[in-house]
Amino acid sequence: MSVRFFAFRPRGLRRALLAAAVLAVVLSAWALSASRRGAERLGTVRAVVLGVLAAAFGVGWVRLRPRADFGVRLDVAGIDVSRVWGSRPLHVPWTRVASTRTERRAWNRLVIELRPEGQLFIAEPLLGSRMAFGDLLRALQDRSSKSPGDA
């Protein structure tokens, strides 16, 4: 099996996080101005909460930026999945992969069932396109259809 790499390109998620951060900043400024005029008693508290929320959205936007080796790598040894918040990728040997399937929630997600127990989820928006998600799904199904001793 050759090494296949599927990059995480969450453009839609990054756009949504940026829009939410901008909206939270605008609402925070509005609440702060209403509080300073005396129109709202708890406006300062609301402004601080919205400011913290805007900062959290901003951190998420930065952490989801495209970078080298940020994605899913399939090779002979197993599956390497980059972590958004972690430093090292998660490595799953092929012997631990029991099965793969897709689920439909708010969006499609790939579910990799692990032995002896556990699941690994990869959401379609992380890959940036349905075509990339379909390619990853086909590559995993091709590999899982082979016996564990095949390389």
N, C-alpha and C positions, 0 to 999 in steps of 0.2 A: 504494500500500500504506500503510495506516495504521500508526502506531507501536504495537507490541504489547510488553508487558513481562510477563515471567514471573519472579516473585520467588523467590529461594532461601529456603526455609523448612525447613531440615534439623532438624526437631524430634527425630526418632528418633536421628540421629547425635549431636546435642547431649546427649540423655539417656544414650546409651551412653558418651560421653566423660566425663560427670559421674559415672556409676556406676563407670567404670574408675578415675577419679581418687580417688574415695572408697575403693574397694577397695585401691588402691595405698597410700593413706595408712594404712589399717588394717593391711595387711601390713607396712608399714614400721615402724609402732609395735610390732607383734608381734616382728619381727626385732630391733629395738633393745632391747626388754625381755629377749628371750632372750639377747642378747649381753651385756647388763649383769649377768645372773644367772650368766653363764659357761657356759650350756647350748649355745651355738653359737659356734664360733671366728670364723667369717666373718659373723656377724650384723650387724655395723656396716656392712660393705661392702654387704650385701644391703639394709639399711635405707636407705643413701644412694642406691643405684641405684633402689630403689622410690620414694624421695622425688623424684628427678629425673624419673622416669616420671610420677608424679602431677602434677608441675609442667607437664610437656609436655602431658598430657591437659587440664589446666586452661587452658593457652594456646590449645589447639585449640578448647575450649568457648567461650572468649571470642571468638576470631576468627570463629567460625561464627554469631555472634549475628545476628538479623535487623536490617537497617538499610536506610535509603532507598537506592534504586538498587543493591541487591545482588541480582543475578539476570542474566537474559538479555533483551536488548532487540533486537527486530527492527524495522527501519525501511527506508526507501528506500535508504539508503547501505550497509547491511549488517547484520552481527550484532555486538552488543557484549556481551561476557561478562565479568562481574565476576570478579576474582581474589580468592581467600580470603587469600592472603599478599601480594599485590601492592597497589600504590596505585591505579594507573589500570586501567580495564577494557581488555580485549583487543578490538580492533576488527578484524573480518574483512569486507572488502568482498564483495558478492555475486559479483563476477567471480572470486574465489578459491575459492568453494564449488563443488566438483565433484559431490558427492552426499551423501545422508544415509541412514543405516540404523541399526537397533538391534542390540545384541548382548546376550546373556544371559550374565552371569558370576555373581557372587554376587548381583547384582541387575541390572535392566535398565539399559543405558546407551545414550545417543545418541552415534553416531559421525558426525562431520561430516568428510568427506574434503575436503582442501584441495588446490588447485593451486599450484604444480607438484608439491609433495609435502607430506605431513604430515596429521595427524589432530587433531581437537579432540574431547574426550570430555566429556559431561555426564551424570553419574550420576543416576538416578531419585531416590535419597534426598535429593539436594540440593534438589529442588523440593517435597518434603514430601508429595506425593500422586501416585497413578497418574493421576488425572484431569488434573492440571496437566502432568504429563509427556506424556500423550497429546495435550493441546492444543498444547504446544510442538512435538511431532513433526508433527502435522497442519499447523500454521502453516509449518513449514520445508518440508514436502513440497509444500504449495500454492505456496510461493514458488519452490521448485526446479523445479516443473513448468512455470513460465513461462520464456520465453526471457530471456537476460541483458539484452536491450535494453528489456524491459518495466519500467515503474516502478510 
